Amino acid sequence: MTTVTVTLAAILLSLAGIIVLTATDPKRRRVSGLPEARRRPAALASVLIFAPGIALLIAGQSAAFVMWLAAVPLAGWLLAALPPRHGDSRRQQAKQL
């Protein structure tokens, strides 16, 4: 596998873990007007986020690790910056009162 392929696979796995954490975040769900998540698989999400980086280090893919190390926090910040889905309707309701 090429370095780019390995890096993209690692980033996508880590991104899946970040999405799980984002989707089950209690504060984000409360602001969105969504019900509480039944459970928050934080341990699974942590493994999904960090295991690809550890695997890249073990495999000796230092260039891929550096790219992964730069991309994962950036992806996390981008997901955190997205507005909640239903938050706008709540703001409109508050303005009407």
Backbone as JSON, one array per atom type, in Angstrom:
{
  "sequence": "MTTVTVTLAAILLSLAGIIVLTATDPKRRRVSGLPEARRRPAALASVLIFAPGIALLIAGQSAAFVMWLAAVPLAGWLLAALPPRHGDSRRQQAKQL",
  "N": [[0.83, -1.18, 0.0], [0.41, 2.25, -0.68], [1.78, 5.25, 0.79], [-0.07, 7.33, 0.83], [-2.54, 6.0, 0.58], [-2.58, 4.46, 2.94], [-2.53, 6.51, 4.79], [-4.96, 7.88, 4.25], [-6.81, 5.84, 4.88], [-6.3, 5.56, 7.64], [-7.02, 8.11, 8.53], [-9.74, 8.16, 7.88], [-10.74, 6.12, 9.55], [-10.21, 7.25, 12.06], [-11.76, 9.52, 11.83], [-14.29, 8.38, 11.85], [-14.5, 7.65, 14.53], [-14.48, 10.21, 15.69], [-16.85, 11.22, 14.67], [-18.68, 9.54, 15.95], [-18.33, 10.38, 18.61], [-19.16, 13.04, 18.34], [-21.82, 12.74, 17.54], [-22.97, 11.65, 19.8], [-22.63, 13.47, 21.8], [-23.65, 14.98, 24.75], [-24.24, 17.75, 25.29], [-24.32, 18.91, 22.75], [-26.45, 17.48, 21.65], [-28.51, 18.33, 23.33], [-28.67, 21.08, 22.73], [-29.46, 20.87, 20.11], [-31.98, 19.96, 20.38], [-32.47, 17.3, 20.41], [-33.22, 14.0, 21.68], [-31.63, 12.55, 24.6], [-28.7, 10.56, 24.11], [-28.8, 7.02, 24.17], [-26.62, 5.54, 25.06], [-23.16, 6.3, 25.42], [-20.6, 5.46, 23.57], [-17.76, 5.93, 24.45], [-15.3, 4.68, 24.89], [-15.01, 2.93, 22.7], [-15.02, 4.82, 20.66], [-12.69, 6.22, 21.29], [-10.76, 4.28, 20.82], [-11.14, 3.95, 18.06], [-10.28, 6.45, 17.24], [-7.55, 6.72, 18.09], [-6.16, 4.3, 17.58], [-5.46, 3.94, 14.78], [-3.29, 5.75, 14.49], [-1.39, 4.7, 16.25], [-1.02, 2.25, 15.0], [0.14, 3.11, 12.61], [2.58, 4.08, 13.56], [3.73, 1.73, 14.57], [3.94, 0.29, 12.22], [5.92, 1.65, 11.0], [5.44, 3.81, 9.38], [6.2, 6.72, 9.14], [5.82, 9.16, 7.74], [3.15, 8.96, 7.0], [2.06, 8.91, 9.54], [2.59, 11.52, 10.48], [1.04, 13.02, 8.7], [-1.47, 12.01, 9.38], [-1.56, 12.84, 12.02], [-1.78, 15.57, 11.69], [-4.17, 15.82, 10.26], [-6.31, 14.66, 11.73], [-6.9, 16.2, 14.17], [-7.66, 18.55, 12.84], [-9.91, 17.71, 11.39], [-11.56, 17.1, 13.56], [-11.91, 19.65, 14.7], [-13.22, 20.9, 12.6], [-15.63, 19.43, 12.51], [-16.62, 20.09, 15.03], [-17.11, 22.75, 14.65], [-19.29, 22.85, 13.01], [-22.67, 23.85, 12.89], [-25.29, 22.8, 15.16], [-27.88, 20.53, 14.09], [-30.72, 21.04, 14.51], [-30.7, 23.36, 15.89], [-31.24, 25.93, 14.9], [-34.03, 26.13, 14.59], [-34.8, 26.14, 17.23], [-33.73, 28.57, 18.08], [-35.31, 30.33, 16.59], [-37.8, 29.85, 17.75], [-37.32, 30.88, 20.28], [-36.98, 33.58, 19.7], [-39.55, 34.29, 18.96], [-40.9, 34.31, 21.33]],
  "CA": [[0.0, 0.0, 0.0], [1.17, 3.49, -0.71], [1.65, 6.09, 1.98], [-1.31, 8.09, 0.74], [-3.65, 5.08, 0.86], [-2.53, 4.14, 4.36], [-2.9, 7.73, 5.53], [-6.41, 8.1, 4.09], [-7.51, 4.82, 5.66], [-6.16, 5.9, 9.05], [-7.8, 9.32, 8.79], [-11.16, 7.8, 7.83], [-11.06, 5.39, 10.79], [-10.24, 8.21, 13.16], [-12.92, 10.38, 11.6], [-15.47, 7.63, 12.3], [-14.56, 7.8, 15.99], [-14.86, 11.59, 16.0], [-18.28, 11.35, 14.36], [-19.41, 8.88, 17.04], [-18.31, 11.28, 19.77], [-19.96, 14.22, 18.02], [-23.24, 12.36, 17.49], [-23.47, 11.28, 21.13], [-22.28, 14.51, 22.76], [-24.88, 15.4, 25.42], [-24.52, 19.17, 25.14], [-24.69, 19.14, 21.35], [-27.79, 16.94, 21.47], [-29.44, 19.18, 24.05], [-28.83, 22.31, 21.95], [-30.16, 20.51, 18.88], [-33.34, 19.54, 20.68], [-32.56, 15.85, 20.24], [-33.22, 13.29, 22.96], [-30.32, 12.06, 25.06], [-28.26, 9.29, 23.54], [-28.97, 5.92, 25.12], [-25.3, 5.29, 25.65], [-22.08, 6.99, 24.72], [-19.48, 4.52, 23.47], [-16.53, 6.73, 24.44], [-14.13, 3.8, 24.79], [-14.93, 2.5, 21.3], [-14.64, 5.98, 19.86], [-11.28, 6.51, 21.56], [-9.97, 3.27, 20.09], [-11.22, 4.29, 16.65], [-9.52, 7.66, 16.98], [-6.12, 6.63, 18.35], [-5.54, 3.07, 17.09], [-4.76, 4.09, 13.49], [-2.01, 6.42, 14.69], [-0.48, 3.73, 16.86], [-0.69, 1.27, 13.96], [1.08, 3.74, 11.68], [3.89, 4.11, 14.2], [4.25, 0.36, 14.63], [4.27, -0.12, 10.85], [7.05, 2.44, 10.52], [4.96, 4.78, 8.39], [6.34, 8.01, 9.82], [5.2, 10.23, 6.95], [1.71, 8.78, 7.14], [1.71, 9.3, 10.91], [2.6, 12.98, 10.56], [-0.15, 13.5, 7.99], [-2.62, 11.64, 10.21], [-1.5, 13.69, 13.21], [-2.26, 16.9, 11.31], [-5.53, 15.78, 9.72], [-7.34, 14.26, 12.68], [-7.39, 17.35, 14.94], [-8.33, 19.47, 11.93], [-11.25, 17.15, 11.15], [-12.31, 17.28, 14.79], [-12.29, 21.06, 14.81], [-14.24, 21.19, 11.58], [-16.91, 18.86, 12.95], [-17.09, 20.87, 16.17], [-17.53, 24.07, 14.17], [-20.58, 22.75, 12.32], [-23.78, 24.14, 13.8], [-26.21, 21.66, 15.38], [-28.9, 20.4, 13.04], [-32.02, 21.65, 14.82], [-30.5, 24.52, 16.76], [-31.82, 27.12, 14.31], [-35.46, 26.17, 14.88], [-34.93, 26.53, 18.63], [-33.48, 30.02, 18.17], [-36.49, 31.01, 16.05], [-38.84, 29.76, 18.76], [-36.96, 31.79, 21.37], [-37.21, 34.94, 19.22], [-40.99, 34.52, 18.91], [-41.41, 34.52, 22.69]],
  "C": [[0.88, 1.25, 0.0], [0.92, 4.29, 0.57], [0.33, 6.85, 1.98], [-2.51, 7.21, 1.09], [-3.72, 4.75, 2.34], [-2.98, 5.33, 5.19], [-4.4, 7.97, 5.44], [-7.23, 7.09, 4.88], [-7.47, 5.15, 7.15], [-7.0, 7.12, 9.4], [-9.29, 8.99, 8.8], [-11.59, 7.02, 9.08], [-11.16, 6.34, 11.97], [-11.43, 9.14, 13.04], [-14.21, 9.69, 12.03], [-15.61, 7.75, 13.82], [-14.97, 9.2, 16.4], [-16.34, 11.81, 15.74], [-19.12, 10.69, 15.45], [-19.46, 9.78, 18.26], [-19.18, 12.51, 19.53], [-21.45, 13.89, 18.07], [-23.81, 12.04, 18.86], [-23.14, 12.31, 22.19], [-23.55, 15.06, 23.42], [-25.22, 16.88, 25.21], [-24.97, 19.49, 23.72], [-26.1, 18.63, 21.08], [-28.84, 17.81, 22.16], [-29.72, 20.47, 23.27], [-29.63, 22.04, 20.68], [-31.62, 20.15, 19.13], [-33.55, 18.06, 20.47], [-32.62, 15.18, 21.6], [-31.81, 12.82, 23.33], [-29.98, 10.74, 24.38], [-28.4, 8.2, 24.59], [-27.68, 5.57, 25.83], [-24.27, 6.0, 24.8], [-20.87, 6.08, 24.69], [-18.13, 5.25, 23.37], [-15.29, 5.85, 24.29], [-13.94, 3.33, 23.35], [-14.47, 3.65, 20.41], [-13.17, 6.33, 20.06], [-10.37, 5.53, 20.83], [-9.97, 3.59, 18.6], [-10.37, 5.52, 16.31], [-8.02, 7.42, 17.05], [-5.43, 5.38, 17.78], [-4.86, 3.22, 15.73], [-3.4, 4.77, 13.62], [-0.97, 5.49, 15.28], [-0.06, 2.68, 15.82], [0.29, 1.84, 12.94], [2.48, 3.79, 12.27], [4.52, 2.73, 14.23], [4.69, -0.11, 13.25], [5.46, 0.66, 10.28], [6.69, 3.45, 9.44], [5.01, 6.19, 9.0], [5.71, 9.16, 9.05], [3.68, 10.16, 7.05], [1.25, 9.2, 8.54], [1.65, 10.81, 11.05], [1.38, 13.57, 9.85], [-1.41, 13.2, 8.78], [-2.71, 12.56, 11.41], [-1.97, 15.11, 12.9], [-3.73, 16.88, 10.91], [-6.6, 15.5, 10.76], [-7.8, 15.43, 13.56], [-8.13, 18.37, 14.06], [-9.75, 18.99, 11.65], [-12.13, 17.31, 12.38], [-12.79, 18.71, 14.98], [-13.35, 21.42, 13.79], [-15.61, 20.63, 11.96], [-17.48, 19.63, 14.13], [-17.63, 22.23, 15.74], [-18.87, 24.03, 13.44], [-21.7, 23.06, 13.3], [-24.65, 22.9, 14.0], [-27.34, 21.68, 14.36], [-30.16, 21.2, 13.33], [-31.89, 22.88, 15.7], [-31.15, 25.77, 16.22], [-33.31, 27.23, 14.62], [-35.7, 26.56, 16.34], [-34.71, 28.03, 18.8], [-34.68, 30.81, 17.65], [-37.62, 30.97, 17.03], [-38.57, 30.74, 19.9], [-37.22, 33.24, 20.95], [-38.7, 35.27, 19.22], [-41.57, 34.8, 20.29], [-41.1, 35.87, 23.13]]
}
